[in-house]
Amino acid sequence: MPDAKAVKQKQLIASILCITATVISILVLIAQGAILDYYLISNNPGNKAHYAWIVCDVVALVIWLYTLIRSYIHLRQRQNETQTDGKVVSKVQRSAGLVKSVLGDELRFIYICWLVYACCLVPRVAYIFKTIANYLKEEAFWGPNTLKITVSLAAVLFLFLVYTHHDKEPNTTRIHYLSFLTGTVTFNILDSCQMLDMLFITETEILLTYQLENTILAFACVNFFLPVLALIELRQTSERGKTTTKWYKFIYCLCHIFLTNLPYFIIRSYLWHGRNSGVSTYLTKNVIMLVLDIHEFFSNLGSFRVKICKLCKSSFFHDKFIDDLKICDDCKVSPSDDDDGHDTDDKNEIRLREMKGEKV
């Protein structure tokens, strides 16, 4: 059991890392918006309407700042939950469900933050790649290479957004799930950025049809919105096994199959064999992710599917569920509550019968 001094030291280090990551994410957000605005304004000097994008950048920045500040306050409140009956409680104990926090999950509202950010990013990306990209000179600093890096900063921002919104201890189930989901989303964003590279006709020397160009651009833009689904998934997934419904997981898998990996695989395969273009190594990534997404889809149909608690009606992972009673770990009666001589399993059975309206 950690002492109070050790806990305070960990809190100080966590606060420094959180503040540093927050500052970096804000600087990256400002830099990305400013560079994209520069491309729009400098290549359309007579169109003053593009200055309106600066207002969008300010709105996105304000919401981003508000979300990060609220998250920091929330994390500080969670860190202060270190006294229970006069004893220091570690984050490991909270993560294991030994101590239940009175606060909600810190990832609750960040999907709104990313949704606003995507609404500001996608129209500019679509406009630039439709009207400006092919006129950029590769030898210039403000050429296609800088544009590629600027758009790909969306992946960096997603990582910073997630990892500045939690304080989970390493090697816990929650942090592993966060790492898996954010890693998958990050690679999908980079995959979309690589697809956009195909629209630089002067580099690829492949003349795309109007329909294929619009298809590539459409799928890439849609994929900038898909992280919202992952953030909602993280919002609904708690430390104690609570998660989204199996139908949401089906939709999540299908979106990644039919909006990301399958169309990207088809487009790359067509350009490879139909247009004799250079093949991207992301083609292998698409195959791997298709297999994983299909496996995840059918896993939810098997014995390891998400299960619904009969008492609280919430969805839980199978390992946080009591199959015989059809209730979750949170709803079961703990042994410490068994102070009247009744067996714990009997109490659970009584609660379940009461829920069904049966006489006890």
N, C-alpha and C positions, 0 to 999 in steps of 0.2 A: 504494500500500500504506500503510495508516494506521500511525502510530507508536504506541508504548506509551502515551504521554500522552493522545493523542486517544481511544484505546480506553478508558482509565480514565475519561475525562470522559463518554463515552457510557454506560458502565456505571453511573456515578453518577446520571446523568439518568434512565436506565431504571429504576434501583432506586427513585428517588424517585417516579416515576410509578406504578410497580407497587405500592409501599406505599400511596400515596394512593388508588389505585383499590381496593385491598384493604380499606382502612378504610371507604371509602364503601359498598362492597358489603356489608360486615358490618353497617353502620348501617342500610342499606335492608332487609336481611334481618330484622334485629331489629324495625324499625319495622313492616314488613308483618305479621310474626307477632303482634306486640303488638296492633295495631289489629284484626286478625281475631279474636283472642282477646277483645278488648273487646266486639266486636259479639256474640259468642256468650254471654259471661258477663252483660253488661248487659241483654240481651234475654231471658235465662233465669235470673233471679236465684235461683230455687229449685233449679236443677239444678247440683249441685256437680261433676258428671262432666266439665263443660266445662273445669274447671281442669286436667284431664289433658293438654289441648292444649299447655299451657306446657311439659310434659315433652317433647312432640314437637318444640317449637321449640328446646329445648336440644339435643336429639339432632341436629337438622338443623344447628344452629349449630356444634356440635362437629365434625361431619363437614365442614362448609363450611370451618371454620378449618384443620382438618387438611389438607384438599386444597390450600388456598391456601398454607399453610406449606411443604408438600412441593413445590409448584410453584415457590415462591420459591427454595428450596434447589436445586432442579433447574436453574433458570435461572442461578443464581449459578455452579453447576458448569459449565454450558455456556459462560458468559462467561469462565471461567478457562481454557477450552480455546483459548487465544490464542497458544500457542507451539508451532510445528511446525518442527523442525530449527533452532531458534533464531530463527525469524522470526514476526512478528506475523501472525495470521490474522484476517481480518475476518469478520463475520457474513454478508456478501454472498457470500464464498467458500464458507462452509458451506452457505448456502441454494442456491448453484449446484451443490453436490455436489462441489466441488473438494477439500474436506476432509471426511472422514466422521467424525461424532462417535461416540465410544464409548458415549454415553448414548442412551437411548431417547427417544421423543417426549414432550414435556412435557404433551400433552393425553391421556395414556394412561388415567387413571382418573376424569376429571371427569364422565363419564356416570353413574357411581355416585352422585356428589354430587348431580346433578340428579334422579336417580331418587328418592333419599331425600327431597329437597326437594318433588318433585311428590306423593309419597305423603303428606306432611304438609299440603300446600296443598289438594289436590283434595277431600278429604272435608269440609273446612271450607267451601270455596266451594259445594259441592253442598248442604250443610245450610243455609247462610245464604240461598241463593237459593230454596230450597224452603220455608223456614219463616219467614224474617225479612224478606227484601228488600222485600216489598210492604207491610210495616207501618212502614217507615222514612219519616220526614217530610222532604220535600225542603228545607224551610227550616232544618232542624236541621244543625249542623256534622257530627254523626255520622249523616248521612243517606246517601242513595244516591250522591251525588257523591263523598263521601270513600271510600265502598266501591268505586266504580268505579276511582278512582285507585289505591287500595290493591292491588286485584287486578292492575291493569295493570303494577304494579311488577315482575311476573314477567319482563316483557320486558327491563327495565333490568337485572335480576339475571342474565339469560342473557348479555347483552352483557358485563357485568363479569366473569362467570365465564370466558368464553372469552378475553377480552383481557388478563386477568391471568395467563393460563397460557401465554403465548408471548412471544418477544422477536424476532419476525421483522422483518427490515429492510423499509422501505417499497419499493413498486414491485417486489416479487418475486412469483413465481408463487404461492408459499405464502400470502402475505398477501392476495393478490387472491382466492384460493379461500376463505380464512377469511372475508373481508368478504362475499363472495357468499352463502355458506352461512348465516352468522349474520344477515345482513340478511333473508334469506328467512324464517328461523325467527322472527325478531323480529316481522316483519309478521304472521305466522300467529298468534302469541300475541296481538297487539293485535286481530287479526281475531276471535279467540275471545272476547276481552273485550268487543268491540262486540256480538257475538251475545248475550252475557249481558245486555246493556242492554235487550234486547227483553223480558226477564222482569220488568221494572219496569212492571207493568200500569198503575199510576197515572200514569206518564209517557207511555207509548205510547198509552194508552187503547184498546188492542187486547186483547180477551179471547181468550186462547189456549186451545186444547183441552188436556186433560191429556196426551194423547199428544204433541202438538207441543211443549209445555213440556218434557217429559222428553227429547224428541229433541234440542232445542236444548241443554239442560243436559248431556246425555250426550256429544255431539260436542265441546262446549266443554271438558269435563273431559278427554276423551281427548287433545285437542290440547295440554294441558299436559304430557302424557307424551311426545309425539312428538319434542321436542328431544333426547331420549335417542338417537334414531336418527341425528340430525345429529352429535351428539358422538361416537358410535361411528364415523361416517364420517370425522370429523376425526382420530380416534384412529388409524384405519387408513391415513390418507393422510399420506405422508412427503414430505420436501423433494425426494427424488430420484425422484418419480414413482410411488411405490407407492400403491395405493389398494384399495378394497374390491372384491369380486368383482362381476361384472355382474349376478348374481342378487340380491345385496344392493341394488344400484342400482335394479333393477326393483322390488323390494319398497318401497324408499324412495320412488320416484316414485308407485307405486300407493297408498301410504298417504296421501300428500299429495293425490292426486286424489280418492280415495274417502272419506277421513276428514276432509278440510279443505275444499278449494275447491269440489268438486262438490256436497256436501250443503249447504254454506253458500250456494252459488249457487241451488240449488233452493228452499231455505227462504226466502231473500230475494225470489226471484221470486214465490213463492206468496203471501207477505205483501203484496207490491206489487200483484199483479193479483187475488189471491183475497180479500184483506182490505182493499184500498185504503189500505194503510199507507204512511208516508213511506219512500222508498227510500234506502238507504245507498250512499255512494260506494264502499264496499268491494265492492259488486257488480261494479264494473269491475275491481277488484283480483283478484277470483275468476276472472273471464274471462281476464285476462292470465296469471295463474299456471297456469290449466288449460292454456293454449296452451304455456307454457314447460315444464310437467311432461310433457305429451304429447310435445313435441319431444325432451326429455331421454330419455324412455323409448325412443323409436324410434332416437335417436342411438346408443344402446348396441347396437343391432342392426346398424348399418352399419359402414362402414370405419373409423370413429373409435371403435369399441367398445373396452372394456377387454380387454387381452390378458394371457395367462398365460405366465410365463417357464418354459421347459422345464427349467431347472436348479434354480432356487430355489422353483418352484411358486407364487410370489406373483403377484398381479395388479398390472398397471402401466398407466398411461396410454399411448396409442399412440405419443406423441412420445418416450417413454423406452424404446422397444422397437426391437430390430433384427429386422425382418421376415424377412430371409433366413435368419437363424440361430435365430429364435424365442427369443431370450434378451433380458434387460433390460440396461440400461446398467451396472448394478452387477455383473453376472456376466461381462461381456465383459472380455477381457484388454486392459489399457491399454497404450499404446505404450511407457511407461516400464518395463513389465515385459518388453519384448521385448529380451532381452540375449543370446540364444543364436543369433541369425541367422535365426530363423523369422519369417515374416510374421505380423502381428497377426491378420489374418483366418484364416490357417491355424491359429493357436492356438485361436481361437474354434471353428473347425470340429472340431478335435481334442477339445476339451472336450465339445462336443455329442455327438460319436460315442461318447466314453467314457461319457457319461450314458446313452446308449441301449444300452450293453453291447457295442458293436461293437469289433472289433479295429482298432487304430491302427497 
